[in-house]
Amino acid sequence: MDSSPDFTRIVVCDTDTGTVLRQGYAPHPVEGPEGAGRPSDVDPQVWLLSLGEAAGGGLLEGVQAIGVSAQQNALVPLDGQGSTVRPAMTGGDKRAQVAAADLIDAVGGRAAWAQAVGSVPQAAQPVTKLRWLAKNEPDNARRTAMLLQAHDWLVWQLLGRPMRRTTDRGGASGTGYWSAATGAYRPDLVELALGHQAALPDVIGPAEAAGTTPEGLLISAGTGETMAAAFGLGIGLGDAVVSLGASGSVMAVHPEALTDSTGMITSLADATGLHLPVVTTLNAVRALRGTAELLGLPDLESLSELAMKSTPGAHGLVLLPYLEGERTPNLPHTAGTLAGLRRESMKPEHLARAAFEGMLCALADALDVLRGRGVDVRRVFLLGAVAELPAVQAAAPALFGAQIVVPQPADYAALGAARQAAWALGASQGTLDPRTPPAWQGAAAQILDPGDQLPVGQAVRQQYVSVREQTHPGAFMS
């Protein structure tokens, strides 16, 4: 089961092969006034009702184990009786930006946080939401006795609200008060943020079961959507995933936790017992949409078609796509830059090409942050709707300097949750090694190799880096 911010998807899979047998879907009820967008505060019961609707019609008949994936960073504060103190604060919540800065200062800076828990506080993280709660809703903060995230809460509900609450390494590593490097909580950071101690769920191993329902249905540990999607894709050592949303992210499987004093790397744990360092950019597809609007184009397909009329390097036109400020490099108050304007480059097709190359070069910068810390990257999985665009596929292999894998669209987070359930079931029955997940078939995908285009990609990257260094000298220095 995958409970995203907007819907629940369920896939029922064959335990041995991973073949999808049945599927279910239900949207989450829309809260708030029409046109207000998805709210930051959500009653967790919405997730449970959607899950029940998606599982209707006998979908779960014959199922032996359930895994739960859910949106990350959704904080569910509970009182001493297990009731919600207030609606869940979801991952898209931006109210806590000031609270994040307060926490960074309170502990002695970004490097101190990176050393403590492998990440620097951001507005979305649970630890920062706790600080916001203490400052803005002190009565609710005082009533808060237990902290869960979305997948923790759903697992607990499915098990009938037992005394023991659990989470997994992946979910815990994103809280800002658990370290993937040490495998331990930092309750002092919870107290610093909230103003007092609160109970925290037990962190269980990747193949451990959270429990069994009275009907004998095994429930696995659950995990966050990022970790579940990586597990569903079947990525391993040597693989990286570049996710192209409005913002962008680069993550890779690594055997150890990374500590990054600059805060550019968020050191998460994966769903298998390894680690998942992540580097995020604030600008990806939003840079393409802005360019399409500037050129008066109706959609990104049209922008891609126009870009393909240009050539690599866009006749010297370079777009630094820092339109909303940037996080990698850490330039929160900067703006985008368009450089290389000459009479021959001032054509719509060159600007379109520069937008695609700028987006991908910025993500290549993020990938190089991981490579610079010894992360092995031989394949890059490219996710997101724009991964199918010809302009992206033409440029990505050479700019990333690696084989590109474009998986066919699928519910990878739900598949990862199902794979985790199969692993926990097999481990409990003694048919699977708790150290080795079930070997399900990998994602069907399109493979793109850089071939003889690597020198061209290197030249485009150098052109981009030259502009970046002229505009923001030393931006990637510690």
C-alpha positions in Angstrom: 0.0 0.0 0.0 1.3 3.5 -0.9 -0.4 6.4 0.7 0.9 9.5 -1.2 -0.2 13.1 -0.4 -3.1 12.8 -2.9 -4.2 9.1 -3.2 -3.7 5.6 -2.1 -2.5 2.9 -4.5 -2.5 -0.8 -3.7 -0.7 -3.6 -5.6 -1.2 -7.2 -4.8 1.9 -9.2 -5.9 3.0 -12.8 -6.2 5.3 -13.4 -3.2 8.0 -15.2 -5.3 8.1 -13.2 -8.5 6.6 -9.8 -7.8 4.1 -10.2 -10.6 1.2 -7.7 -10.0 -2.0 -9.7 -9.7 -4.5 -7.0 -8.7 -4.5 -3.2 -8.1 -6.6 -0.7 -6.2 -6.8 3.1 -6.1 -8.6 5.8 -4.2 -8.1 9.5 -4.0 -7.8 11.3 -0.7 -10.8 13.5 0.1 -10.0 17.1 -0.7 -9.9 19.4 2.4 -10.1 23.1 2.5 -11.9 25.6 0.2 -12.0 24.9 -3.5 -8.9 26.1 -5.3 -6.9 26.3 -2.1 -4.6 23.4 -3.1 -3.6 20.5 -1.0 -3.5 21.7 2.7 -0.5 21.4 5.0 -2.7 20.1 7.8 -4.4 16.8 7.2 -6.6 14.6 9.5 -4.8 11.2 9.4 -8.2 9.5 9.2 -8.3 10.7 5.6 -5.4 8.3 4.8 -7.2 5.4 6.6 -10.5 6.0 4.8 -8.8 6.2 1.4 -6.9 3.0 2.2 -10.1 1.2 3.0 -11.7 2.4 -0.2 -8.8 1.3 -2.3 -8.9 -2.1 -0.7 -12.6 -2.6 -1.4 -14.2 -5.3 -3.5 -12.2 -8.2 -2.1 -8.9 -6.9 -3.3 -7.0 -8.3 -0.3 -8.4 -11.8 -0.6 -5.7 -14.4 -0.1 -3.1 -11.7 0.9 -0.7 -13.0 3.6 1.3 -9.8 4.4 1.1 -6.1 3.9 3.7 -3.4 3.5 3.0 0.3 3.8 4.7 3.1 2.0 3.6 6.7 2.8 4.5 10.3 2.2 7.6 11.4 4.0 8.0 14.0 6.7 4.3 14.0 7.7 4.4 14.5 11.5 1.5 12.9 13.5 1.7 14.2 17.1 -0.2 12.0 19.6 -1.3 12.6 23.2 -0.8 10.1 26.0 -3.9 8.1 25.0 -2.8 7.8 21.4 -5.2 10.4 20.0 -4.0 13.0 17.5 -3.2 16.3 19.2 -3.8 18.2 16.0 -4.0 17.3 12.3 -0.8 15.9 10.8 1.7 18.4 9.5 2.6 17.2 6.0 5.9 17.2 4.1 4.9 20.2 1.9 4.5 22.5 4.9 6.6 25.6 4.5 5.5 27.4 7.7 8.5 26.1 9.6 11.3 27.9 7.6 12.1 30.3 10.4 12.0 27.4 12.9 14.6 25.6 10.7 16.9 28.6 11.0 16.4 28.7 14.7 17.3 25.1 15.2 20.5 25.4 13.0 21.6 28.3 15.2 20.7 26.6 18.4 23.0 23.6 17.8 25.9 25.5 16.4 25.4 25.6 12.7 24.9 23.3 9.7 28.1 21.2 10.3 27.0 20.4 13.8 23.6 19.1 12.6 25.2 17.1 9.8 27.5 15.5 12.3 24.7 14.8 14.7 22.0 13.3 12.4 23.3 13.4 8.9 21.1 16.3 7.7 20.5 20.0 8.3 17.0 21.0 9.4 14.6 22.0 6.6 11.1 23.3 6.8 9.6 19.9 5.8 11.4 17.8 8.5 9.5 16.6 11.6 12.2 18.1 14.0 11.5 21.5 12.5 7.7 21.1 12.7 8.2 20.3 16.4 10.0 23.7 16.8 7.2 25.4 15.0 4.6 23.7 17.1 6.4 24.7 20.4 6.5 28.4 19.2 3.1 28.7 17.6 0.8 26.2 19.3 2.3 25.8 22.8 -0.8 24.1 24.2 -0.7 21.4 21.5 3.1 21.0 22.0 2.6 20.4 25.7 0.0 17.7 25.0 2.2 15.9 22.5 3.5 12.7 24.1 4.3 10.5 21.1 5.7 11.2 17.6 4.8 9.2 14.5 5.1 9.7 10.8 2.5 8.7 8.2 3.6 5.1 7.5 4.2 4.6 11.3 0.6 5.7 12.1 -1.0 3.6 9.3 1.0 0.4 10.4 -0.1 1.1 14.0 -3.8 1.4 12.9 -3.7 -1.7 10.8 -2.3 -3.7 13.8 -5.1 -2.4 16.0 -3.2 0.3 17.9 -0.9 -2.0 20.0 1.1 -0.7 22.9 4.3 -0.9 20.8 4.8 1.6 18.0 7.4 1.0 15.3 9.1 2.6 12.4 11.9 1.7 10.0 15.4 3.0 9.3 14.3 4.8 6.2 11.5 6.8 7.9 13.6 7.5 11.0 16.5 8.8 9.0 14.4 11.7 7.7 13.1 12.9 11.0 16.1 15.1 12.0 16.4 13.3 15.4 17.7 9.8 14.3 21.1 9.2 12.8 21.6 6.6 10.0 25.3 6.6 10.9 24.9 5.6 14.6 21.5 3.9 14.3 20.3 5.8 17.4 17.8 8.6 18.3 18.9 12.0 19.6 16.2 12.6 22.2 18.0 15.8 23.2 17.1 17.3 19.8 13.5 16.4 20.3 13.5 18.2 23.6 15.3 21.1 22.1 12.7 21.4 19.4 9.5 20.5 21.3 10.4 21.8 24.8 10.1 18.4 26.4 10.7 14.7 25.7 8.3 12.6 23.7 8.1 8.8 23.1 9.5 7.7 19.8 8.7 4.5 17.9 11.1 1.5 17.9 13.3 1.3 14.8 13.1 -2.2 13.4 15.2 -3.9 10.8 14.3 -4.1 7.0 13.0 -7.8 7.2 11.4 -7.5 10.6 7.6 -7.5 11.0 5.9 -4.7 12.9 3.4 -7.3 14.1 0.5 -9.6 13.1 -3.2 -8.8 13.1 -5.6 -10.9 15.1 -6.5 -12.5 11.8 -2.9 -13.6 11.2 -2.0 -11.0 8.6 1.7 -10.0 8.9 2.4 -6.3 8.6 6.0 -5.3 7.7 8.0 -2.3 9.0 6.8 0.1 6.3 8.9 3.0 5.0 8.8 6.4 3.3 7.9 6.8 -0.4 11.5 7.5 -1.5 12.9 4.4 0.1 10.0 2.3 -1.1 10.3 3.5 -4.7 14.0 2.7 -4.7 13.3 -0.8 -3.4 10.5 -1.2 -6.0 12.8 -0.1 -8.8 15.4 -2.7 -7.6 18.3 -0.3 -7.5 21.5 -1.3 -5.8 25.2 -0.4 -5.4 26.4 1.5 -8.4 22.9 2.9 -9.2 21.6 6.5 -8.8 18.1 7.9 -9.2 17.5 11.3 -10.6 13.9 12.4 -10.0 12.6 15.2 -12.2 9.7 17.0 -10.4 9.1 20.7 -10.0 12.3 20.4 -7.9 14.9 17.7 -8.5 16.7 15.1 -6.4 19.6 12.8 -6.8 20.0 9.7 -4.6 22.3 6.7 -4.7 22.7 3.5 -2.8 25.9 3.5 -0.7 27.3 1.1 1.8 27.8 3.7 4.6 26.3 6.9 5.9 27.8 10.1 4.7 28.4 13.2 6.8 28.5 16.4 4.9 29.4 19.6 6.7 27.9 21.8 4.0 24.5 20.2 4.4 24.1 19.5 0.7 23.9 15.8 1.3 21.0 14.4 3.4 22.1 11.0 4.8 19.1 8.7 4.7 18.8 5.0 5.2 17.3 2.8 2.6 14.8 -0.1 2.9 17.4 -2.9 2.7 20.0 -2.0 5.4 22.2 0.1 3.3 22.2 3.9 2.9 20.6 6.4 0.5 22.4 9.8 0.4 20.2 12.4 -1.3 21.1 15.7 -2.8 18.2 18.1 -3.7 17.8 21.0 -6.1 15.0 23.5 -5.9 14.7 23.9 -9.6 14.0 21.2 -12.2 10.8 21.0 -14.2 9.8 24.5 -12.9 12.7 25.9 -15.0 11.2 24.2 -18.1 7.7 25.4 -17.4 9.0 29.0 -16.9 10.8 28.8 -20.3 7.8 27.4 -22.1 5.7 30.3 -20.7 8.3 32.8 -21.7 8.3 31.4 -25.3 4.5 31.2 -25.4 4.5 27.5 -25.8 1.4 25.4 -24.6 3.3 22.5 -23.0 6.6 20.9 -22.3 6.3 18.6 -25.3 6.3 21.7 -27.5 9.4 23.0 -25.6 11.2 19.7 -26.2 10.3 19.7 -29.9 11.7 23.3 -30.2 14.9 22.4 -28.3 15.6 19.5 -30.7 16.0 22.1 -33.5 19.0 23.5 -31.7 22.4 21.7 -31.1 24.3 20.7 -28.0 25.6 23.8 -26.2 22.7 25.9 -27.6 25.1 28.1 -29.6 26.7 29.3 -26.3 23.5 30.1 -24.5 23.6 29.0 -20.9 20.8 29.0 -18.3 21.6 28.7 -14.6 18.1 27.6 -13.5 18.2 29.0 -10.0 14.7 30.6 -10.4 13.5 29.9 -6.8 16.9 30.4 -5.2 18.9 27.2 -4.9 19.8 24.5 -2.4 22.6 22.8 -4.3 24.7 24.9 -4.3 23.3 26.7 -1.2 22.2 30.0 -2.6 18.7 30.6 -1.1 18.4 34.2 -2.2 19.9 34.1 -5.7 18.1 34.3 -9.0 18.5 32.5 -12.4 21.1 33.6 -14.9 20.9 33.6 -18.7 24.4 34.0 -20.2 26.0 33.9 -23.7 23.6 36.2 -25.4 24.8 36.9 -28.9 23.0 37.7 -32.1 23.3 34.1 -33.3 22.1 32.6 -30.0 19.0 34.8 -29.6 16.6 32.3 -31.1 13.7 30.5 -29.4 15.2 27.0 -30.1 18.5 27.9 -28.4 16.7 29.1 -25.3 14.6 26.0 -25.3 17.8 23.8 -25.5 19.5 25.9 -22.8 16.6 25.3 -20.5 16.9 21.5 -20.8 20.7 21.6 -20.6 20.6 23.9 -17.6 18.2 21.7 -15.7 20.3 18.6 -16.4 23.6 20.3 -15.7 22.3 21.5 -12.3 21.3 17.9 -11.5 24.7 16.7 -12.8 26.3 19.1 -10.3 24.2 17.4 -7.6 25.3 14.0 -8.9 28.9 15.1 -8.7 28.5 16.0 -5.0 27.9 12.3 -4.4 30.6 11.2 -6.7 33.0 13.5 -4.9 32.3 11.7 -1.7 33.2 8.3 -3.2 29.7 7.2 -4.3 29.9 4.8 -7.2 27.5 5.7 -10.0 27.5 3.5 -13.1 23.8 3.7 -14.0 21.3 6.6 -13.6 17.6 5.9 -13.3 15.7 8.9 -14.6 12.2 9.3 -13.1 9.4 11.8 -13.8 7.1 12.5 -16.7 9.6 14.7 -18.5 12.1 11.7 -18.6 10.2 10.6 -21.7 10.8 13.9 -23.6 13.2 13.6 -26.5 15.2 16.7 -25.4 15.9 15.1 -22.0 16.8 11.7 -23.5 19.1 13.3 -26.1 21.1 15.2 -23.5 21.0 13.2 -20.3 23.5 10.3 -21.1 26.3 12.6 -22.1 25.7 15.2 -19.4 25.5 12.6 -16.6 28.4 10.6 -18.1 26.6 7.3 -17.4 24.1 4.8 -18.8 20.6 6.2 -18.4 17.7 3.9 -17.4 14.2 5.2 -18.0 11.8 2.8 -16.3 8.3 2.4 -17.6 5.7 4.2 -15.4 4.6 2.0 -12.5 3.6 2.3 -8.9 7.2 1.8 -7.7 6.5 2.9 -4.1 3.6 0.4 -3.7 5.8 -2.3 -5.4 8.6 -1.6 -2.9 6.1 -1.9 0.0 4.9 -5.2 -1.4 8.5 -6.4 -1.8 9.2 -5.5 1.8 6.1 -7.4 2.9 7.2 -10.5 1.0 10.6 -10.3 2.6 9.3 -10.0 6.1 6.9 -12.9 5.4 9.7 -15.1 4.1 12.0 -14.2 6.9 9.3 -15.1 9.5 8.7 -18.4 7.8 12.4 -19.2 7.4 12.2 -19.3 3.6 14.1 -16.1 3.0 17.4 -14.8 4.5 16.7 -11.7 6.6 19.8 -10.2 5.1 18.7 -10.7 1.4 15.5 -9.4 -0.1 13.4 -11.5 -2.5 14.8 -11.3 -6.1 11.9 -9.9 -7.9 12.2 -9.0 -11.6 13.5 -5.4 -12.1 11.6 -2.6 -13.7 11.0 -2.7 -17.5 13.0 0.2 -18.9 14.5 2.0 -21.9 18.3 2.0 -21.8 20.2 5.0 -23.2 24.0 4.9 -23.5 26.2 8.0 -24.0 28.3 6.2 -26.7 30.5 8.6 -28.5 28.7 11.7 -27.2 30.7 11.9 -23.9 33.2 14.6 -25.2 30.2 16.7 -26.4 28.6 16.3 -22.9 31.8 17.3 -21.2 32.0 20.4 -23.4 28.5 21.4 -22.5 29.1 20.8 -18.8 32.3 22.9 -19.0 30.4 25.8 -20.6 27.8 25.6 -17.9 30.4 25.3 -15.0 32.3 28.3 -16.4 29.2 30.5 -16.3 28.3 29.2 -12.8 31.8 29.9 -11.5 31.8 33.4 -13.0 28.4 34.1 -11.4 28.8 32.3 -8.1 32.5 31.7 -7.5 33.3 29.0 -5.0 29.6 28.0 -4.7 30.5 24.3 -4.2 33.4 24.9 -1.8 33.0 23.7 1.8 
